[in-house]
Amino acid sequence: MRDENLPALCIEVFLANYQKLHTDEDSLIRENCIQPVKTIPTLDTLPDYSEKGKSLLKEAVAIKLNGGLGTGMGLKKAKSLLTAKDDQTFLELIIKQVLSQRQHFASDLPLVFMNSFSTETDTLNVLHKYPEVFTGQKNIPLSFIQNKVPKILADNLQPAQWPEDSSKTWCPPGHGDIYTALQTSGILDTLLDQGIKYAFISNSDNLGGSLDLSILGYFAVQDASFMMEVADRTEADKKGGHLAETREGGLLLREAAQCHDDDISDFQNISKYRYFNTNNLWIRLDRLKQHLDEHHGIVDLPLIQNKKTLDPRESDSPQVIQLETAMGSAISLFEDAIALRIPKKRFAPIKTTNELLGLWSNAFVLDDNNLVISNPARDLGFIVIDLDKRYYKNIDDLSQRFPEGAPDMLECSKLVIQGDVKFGCDIKLIGHVEIINGSDQQMCIESGSTISEDVIA
C-alpha cells in the first residue's frame, strides 16, 4: 500500500479491518443484542419543509457514489456508463437532474462524484462534455477518488497475487470508505471552507434519489447529525440489510454479512425488521468533522467480508475476501441519528439485468426533472422481472436477446423467463407472463406478438 502511495490514514483503517478479519465474531450483530425499530416518521405524512430546504441550498451538496464497475453484469467499465433510459446513461441523467434542479431552484447546487480508481477517467470524460455543470461548483471539484485496498486470499489470508494483471489484486473498500476518502482527498475541508454543511449522498445507479428540498428542510429542523432514508422491506429485500435498534434504543444497520447463521430466520423476517437502508443518506459535515477530529480521523465501522473470485470474470480464479464497510453503518456512531421512511419512488436502483430490463421498458418514464418514476399510466405497482441467469445475467447476453429493446410492459405485472428466449420488436406483455424454454435451442418470440396472462412452454 505504501508502494502505491496510498494515504497513511487509508493504511491505518485497512490494518484495523485486517485485524478484525481474524475474529469473525467481532463483525457479527447477534439477535439477542438488537430489537426492531419501533416508530419512524413517514415522508408522505410530514409537513412540507420545502421553503426551509430552499433557504439552505447554499449550504448543501449532492454526492454520488460512482465507484462500481458493474462486474455482476459482466461489465469492465463504470456502471454509470450503462444506457439507462431513452438512450441516456446513468451518468448523463444524473448531470441533467442536477442542472434541472439548479434551474428550478434558482440556486447553485454543487455536484460531487466519489469515483474509484477504475471509474475516475471515464467519468471525467463524460463530465467534460457538459461544461455547464462546472458552473455553480463554488470551486468544489466534481470528483474525488476513494481508496483501494489489497484483496485477501481466502485460504491463507495473504495479499492476493495475479501476475497476469496486477490491477486485479486491488479493490475498493466499500462505500464506507467515503469517510476516509473525504479527508485524504481534502474534499471535506474544501466543502466546509465553502460553507457547505448538509451533504446528501446516494448511489449513482439510483435514479430516483435526488436532493429533495422538503427532506433537506426536515433534516435541518431536526438538527440531527445523520439521517438515513429507509423503505419498507418486501420478500425481494429480505436478504438485504435492515435497520434495527440496540437494546438501549440507538439505531444501527445490520448487513447480511453481519448476521450469525443461527439468526437467519429473524434477519429475513420482514414483518419483524420492516425497513431497509436505501443508501440515501444525509450528513451534517461539520458534525462529521468533529467526530473525525475526536477519533483521529477514523470512523470505526463493522467489517463486511465480501467473498469473490480474484478476477470477477474468471470463475476459476482464486477465492478472495474483499474487506469492506458500509457507510450507512455510521448511523450507530451518532447519538442523534434519525431515519425517515420514504416511498419506493425515491429508491429505484439497478443491481441486476432484471431491473435494467424493467428500466428500459415503458413501465418507467423520466419526469420533467429527469428523475425515473413509475409510468403514471400504469396502475400495477412496480413490475417484477425474473430472468434465467444462465442466459441473461450479463449485459451482453441481455442485449443480444432483446436486440430491439424491452417489450411493451405497461400492463405487465410480472415476467418470468426460463431458458434461452429471444424477443423481436413490437411485443406486448400483459399481466403475469411466464415463458419457459426447456430445449437446448433458442426460442424466438415473433415481432408483433401479444402475450396476455399466459404460460408459454
N, C-alpha and C positions, 0 to 999 in steps of 0.2 A: 504494500500500500504506500510506503514511503517512496519506493521507486517510481510509482505512478503519480507522485506529487499530490497525494490526497491530503486534505487538511488534517491537522493533529486532532481536532475535535471529532472528525469522522472516524479516525482510527480508534480513538478512545471509546466511542459509542459501540463500534463493531466489536472490540475486545470484550466489552461488558456483555454484549449479546452472545459472543462465543462462549463465555463462561457459563451463561445460562443454558447453553446447548447441552452441557454435561449433566444438568439436573432438570430433566423433563418436568418434574413435579412443580418446579418454580413457575412455569408458564401456564399451569392449569388453574382454572377457576372452578372449584367444586360446587356442586349443587347446594350443599349444606351451608355455604358461605354467602349465598345470594337469595334474592326474592324477586317476584315480579314487580314491575313498576305499577304504582297504584293509580295515579292520575297524570295525564299530560294534556296541556292546553291544545285545542284544535284550531288551526288557522282559519277555517271557514266560519268559526263561531266568534272570532275575536273582532273587536272594533277595527276600523280601518286606520292604520297608522301611517298612511302614505305621505301626508303632509310633513309629519315628523321625519320620515325617511328622506324626503326630498331636501329638507334643510340640512341633512347630514351627508349628502352626496360628496361634498368637497372633502370629506374625511373618510371616504370609502374606496376600496379597491376590489376588483374581481380577479381571483387567482384560479387558473385552470390547471389541474393535474394532467400532464400530457407526456408522461414518460413511457407509456405502454406501446409495445410493438405488435400486439395482436397475434402473438405466436400461437395462441389457442385456435386461431382461424387460419393458421398456416402463412401468416404474413411475415415479411422481413423488413417492413418499413413502419413508420409511425402509424398507429391505428387510426389516428385522427385524419389521415390522408385517404381513408376509405371513402368511397362515394356513399353518402348518407341519404340524401333526399333531393329530388329534382336536379340530378346531375351535379350536385354540390357536395363537397367533402364536409366532414365534421368541422374541420379547422376553418373552412370558409364560412360556414354557418355561424360559428362562434364569433368570428370577426364581425359579421354582419349584425349579429344580435347586439353586440356592444355598440357598434356605430349607430344602430337604430335607437338604442337606449340613450346615447349621448344627445341625439337629435330630439327625441321625445321628452327627455328630462331637461333639455337646455342646460346641460352640465357636462363637465369633463369627468369621465369615469375611467381611471387607469385600468388597463388590462395587462395581466402578467401571467406567463406560462411557466410552470415548473416542468422543464424537459429533462429527459435522461440523456446520457452521453450518446445514445443511439438515435434520438429524435431531434436534437437541437438543430442540426444543419438543415434538415428537410423542413422543419417548422419555420425557421427564419427565411428560407427561400420563398415560402408562401406569403409570410407576413410582408415581405418587401414588395409584393405585388399590390398591396393595399396601402399606399403611402398615407392615406387619410387616417389610418389607425394610429399613426405616430402623433397626430395632433391630440392634445389632451392628456398626454402621458405625464406631464409635470416633471420632466427629467427623470422619470422612472423607467428603467429598462423593461423591454417587453418580455424578457425571459431570464431565468436563471437555471442552472443545471443542478439536479440532485446528484448526490454522491453515488459511488459504486463500491461494492464490496466483493470479496472473493466468494465464489461458490465452494461449498464444502463437500468433499466426498462422503457419501453416506456410510461406507463400510469402515473407514478409519478416521473420519473427522479431520482429514488433512486438506489443505487447499488443492482444488482441482487443477490438473494439468491437461492441456489439449494442444499438442504441437501443431495440428492442422490449422487451428485458428485460435490464437491465444485470447482473442476478444470474447470467446465463448466462456471463458473461465470467470468472467465478471458478471455481476447482476446488480440492478437497483435494489436498495434495501427496503422496498415497500414505501408507501406514501407517508408513513410515519417519519421518514427522513426529512420531511418538509421543515421540521423544527430545527434540525441541524443545518440543512441547506440554506434556510433563510438567513442564518448567521454567517456561515462560511462564505456565502456569495456577497454579503454586505447589503442585500436587499432589505432586510428588516430595518436596519438603521436608516437606509435611504427613505423607506416609506414613512418612518417616524419623523425624520427630518422634514418631510414634505407635509406634515400634519395629518397623515393618514392614520386613523385609529381603528376603523372597522374593516375587517377582511372577510369577504365571502369566498369560500373555497368549494369547488365542485370538480367532478370528473369531466374530461373532455368528451367522453362518449355518452354523456347525459345531456342531450339537447333540450331537455325540459328544465334544467337547472340554470337559472339566471338570477342576477341580483334583483330582488323584489323590494320595492320601496316600503310596502307595509311591513314586511318581515324585518327589514333594516330598522324601521321605526320602533317596532315591538322590541327587538333585541336591545336597542339603546334605552328604551324606557325601563326595561327590566334591570338594567345596569349589571348584566351578567358578564363574566369573562369569556364564557364559552357556551355556544348553543348548537345542538345537533338537530337537524331535521330528520324525523323518523316517519315511517309509513307502516300501515297495517301489514302484518305478515300473512301470506297465503300459503297453500300447500307447496306452491312453486318456490317459496322463500324459506322453507323450514330447515334447509341445510346451511343457510347463511347465518351470519352473526346476528345477535339480538341485544336489545337494551335490557338492563336489569338494574336492581338496586342492591347495595350492600345491606347487611343487617342493620346498619346504622342509618340507612336512608340515602346514602350517596349514590349517584348514578355511575354505571360502568357499562362497558361494552364487552360481551363475550363472543369471541370468534370460534368457529368450528375447531380450529387447531388448538384451542384452549379448553376444549371440553373433554373430560375424562370418559373413557369407554362406558363406565357404569352410569353415566349421566346422559347418554344419548337420547333416551326417550323423553326426558324432561327438556333437553335442549331443543328437540324438534317439535315440542308441544306448542303449537301456535295459539292455542287458547290460553295457555299459561303465560308464555312470553310473546306478547302480542305485537311488538314493534321491532322493526329492523332499521339499521343505520343506512340512510341514503347516500352518505358521504357528501351531503350538502352541509357544510359547517360554517359557523360564524365565530370569529375570534377577535377579541379586543387585543390589538397588537401591543398596546402599552402594558397591559397586564401580562401578556406573554413575555415581553422583555423583562418585566420584574421577576417573573418566575425563573427565567433563564439566568438572570444575574444572581438569584438566590441559590441556584443549583449548579453553578459553574458551567452553564451553557447546555446542560443535559436535561432532556425530558425523558424520564425513565418509564418506558412503555413496555408492556408484556411482549415477550418474544413469540413470533409466529414462525414455525418451521414449514417452509413451502418445499415439498419434495417433488423434484422433476428429474428429467434426464438432462445431462450436461448440454447436449445440443437438442433443443426442443423439436427439431425436425428429424432427428435420428433416434428412433425408439430404442436402438441397441447401444446407444452411448451410455457411459457410466451414470449411475444414480447419484444425484447430488441433493444437498439441502441448501436452500436459499434462506438466509437469516433476515427476516423482515419484521416490520412493526406496522401497525395501523394508526393513522393519525387520529381517528375517532376515539381511540383508547385514552387519549388525553382528557376525555371528559371526566375521568375519575380523579384527575390531579387538581381540579379547580372546585373548591367547596361550593362556589356559587353557580356552577354549571347547570344549565337547563336544557330541556328538549321541547320540540314543537312538532305536533302531528300535522303532516301536510297531505294534500290529495296526491294521488298517483301521477297526476299530470306534471308534477314537478320532478318526477323520477321516471325517466324513460331510457335507461342505459342499454347499450348494445354490447353484450358479452359473448353471444354466440350467433351463428348463422341463422338460427331460428328467429331471433329478434331482429336481425338485419333484414331478413325477407319481409317481416311484418312492417318494418320501417319503410322499405321500398314501396310497399303496396299503398293503395288508396285508403287503407284503414287509418292512416295517419296523414296529416297535412301540415303545412307551415302556416302560421298566422302572420299578421302584418309585421310582427317583430322578429320573424324568422325563428320562432320557437316551435318545436314539434308538439302538436296536440292531436288528440283523437279526432277523427273526422266528424264534424258536427252533424253530418247526415247519417251517422252510424249510431244505433241505439243498443248495441250488443255488449258494450264494455270492451275491455282490452282483448284483442284476439290472442288465442293460444295456438302456437305452432310447434309441432314435434316432428323434426326431420331425422331420417335414418343417418346416424353419424358415419356409417360406412361410406356414404355417398355424398353427404352434404356438409361435413364438418368444416372443411376448408373453403375459403372464399373462392378459389379457382373452381372447385367442384360445384359450388352453388351457382356460379355464373354460367358454367357450361350447361347446367340442367335447367336454367331459366335464362336462356340467351336473349329473350325478348323482354326481360324484366319480370316483375311479380305479376301474378294474375289479379283480376278484379276480386278483392276480398272485402268489399264494403259490407256485404251481408253475410260474411263467413264468421262463425263463432269459433270454430276450431278446425285446424288442418293437421292431419297425421299422414305421414308418408313412410312406408316401409319398403325397402328395396330401391332399385335404380329406376327412377322415373324422370323423363324429360318433358318439359312443357313447351307448347307452341305459343302463338300470340293470341290476344283477344279471348282469353279463357276466363270464365266467371265461376266462382265458387260460392255456394250459398249454404248456410247452416253448418252442421257438423259433417265434414268430409274426411273420409279415410281412403287412401289409395295404397293398395298392397300389391307388390310385385314379388312373388316368391320364386321367379325363374332367374336364370343366370343371364338373361337377355334384357336389355334396356326396354322399358315400356315408354311409349310416346303418347302424350295427351294431345289430340289433334287441335289445331288452331280453330278458334271459334266455338269450342265446346263450352257447355254449361253443365256443372255438376252440382246437384242440389240434394242435401241431406242423404248422402249415399255412401256406400262402401263399394269401391271398385277393386276387384281382386283378379 
